[in-house]
Structure formats: C-alpha cells, structure tokens
Amino acid sequence: MSTKDLKNTSDTNWEALESMSDEDIDYSDIPPLTDEFFENATLRIPVAQVHNLIQIDPDVMAWFRAQDREYKKLINKVLRRYIDNSGNNSC
C-alpha cells in the first residue's frame, strides 16, 4: 500500500448510511442462504491463519521466544521431531 492510498478519504456518505433502516436497503439481488447451501459449504481457512489456531501456554511460548527469533520455526521443528520419533506417523 502506498502513502497515497493512506491519504485517500472515503467518499461514503456515512450520515446517510447511518440514517437508513433495513427497509431502505434493497436486498433483492442477494440469493437466500438455504439449508442446502450450508450442507454443501466448506470452511476454508487461509494458510496464514492456521498458525493462529493452536493455543500454547504462556510460559511455553515465552520459553520458545527466548530460544530464537525464529521461534515459530523452532516450534514446528520440535513438533515434527516428536511426530517422527513417536512411531505413529499417521500424518
């Protein structure tokens, strides 16, 4: 993003938008979400967000961070080594 982009202001008329009620908004071009839609839907999590799905105790995270600036790679190496040495490589 360039500094020019950061200086742009929105052309949105926020006062007009805030004053609108649900009845004022035309939803006719939006198809309804049916049960069939949700039955066939697939949750897709971008790879960058997968890293945020694990909960690590604060003291464990602090230890890894203290070991190396590349602590996330270190955590992955430790987990990979655990898998490799566990004898149950079902991944």
C-alpha positions as CSV (number, residue, x, y, z in Angstrom):
1,M,0.0,0.0,0.0
2,S,1.4,3.4,-0.9
3,T,1.3,6.5,1.2
4,K,-1.0,8.0,-1.4
5,D,-3.5,5.2,-0.6
6,L,-3.3,6.1,3.1
7,K,-4.2,9.7,2.4
8,N,-7.4,8.9,0.5
9,T,-10.6,9.7,2.3
10,S,-13.8,7.7,1.9
11,D,-16.5,9.2,-0.4
12,T,-19.1,7.3,1.6
13,N,-21.9,9.4,3.0
14,W,-21.8,7.9,6.5
15,E,-24.6,10.1,7.8
16,A,-27.0,8.9,5.1
17,L,-25.9,5.3,5.6
18,E,-26.4,5.5,9.4
19,S,-29.9,7.0,8.9
20,M,-31.0,4.1,6.7
21,S,-33.1,1.4,8.1
22,D,-33.2,-2.2,6.9
23,E,-36.3,-1.4,4.9
24,D,-34.4,1.2,2.9
25,I,-31.8,-1.3,1.7
26,D,-32.5,-3.4,-1.4
27,Y,-31.5,-7.0,-0.8
28,S,-33.4,-8.4,-3.9
29,D,-30.2,-9.3,-5.8
30,I,-28.8,-11.4,-2.9
31,P,-30.0,-15.0,-3.1
32,P,-31.2,-16.5,0.2
33,L,-28.8,-18.8,2.1
34,T,-30.7,-22.1,2.3
35,D,-30.0,-25.2,4.4
36,E,-28.7,-26.9,1.2
37,F,-26.1,-24.1,0.9
38,F,-24.8,-24.7,4.4
39,E,-24.9,-28.5,4.0
40,N,-22.6,-28.1,0.9
41,A,-20.5,-25.3,2.3
42,T,-16.8,-25.9,3.1
43,L,-14.9,-23.9,5.7
44,R,-11.7,-22.7,4.2
45,I,-9.1,-21.2,6.5
46,P,-6.3,-19.3,4.7
47,V,-2.9,-20.9,5.5
48,A,-1.7,-17.7,7.2
49,Q,-4.5,-18.1,9.8
50,V,-3.9,-21.8,10.5
51,H,-0.9,-20.7,12.6
52,N,-3.3,-18.9,15.0
53,L,-5.5,-21.9,15.7
54,I,-3.2,-23.6,18.3
55,Q,-3.2,-22.5,21.9
56,I,0.1,-22.6,23.7
57,D,0.6,-21.9,27.4
58,P,2.2,-18.5,28.0
59,D,5.2,-20.0,29.8
60,V,5.8,-22.4,26.9
61,M,5.6,-19.6,24.4
62,A,7.9,-17.5,26.4
63,W,10.5,-20.3,26.5
64,F,10.4,-20.7,22.7
65,R,10.6,-17.0,22.1
66,A,13.7,-16.8,24.4
67,Q,15.4,-19.5,22.4
68,D,15.4,-18.0,19.0
69,R,14.0,-15.1,16.9
70,E,12.6,-17.8,14.6
71,Y,10.7,-19.4,17.4
72,K,7.8,-20.4,15.2
73,K,10.1,-22.5,13.0
74,L,11.6,-23.9,16.2
75,I,8.2,-24.9,17.5
76,N,7.4,-26.6,14.1
77,K,10.8,-28.5,14.2
78,V,10.1,-29.7,17.7
79,L,6.6,-30.9,16.7
80,R,8.0,-32.5,13.5
81,R,10.7,-34.4,15.5
82,Y,8.1,-35.6,18.0
83,I,6.0,-37.0,15.2
84,D,9.0,-38.6,13.5
85,N,10.1,-40.2,16.8
86,S,6.6,-41.3,18.0
87,G,6.4,-44.3,15.8
88,N,2.9,-43.4,14.9
89,N,3.3,-41.5,11.7
90,S,-0.3,-41.4,10.6
91,C,0.0,-37.8,9.2
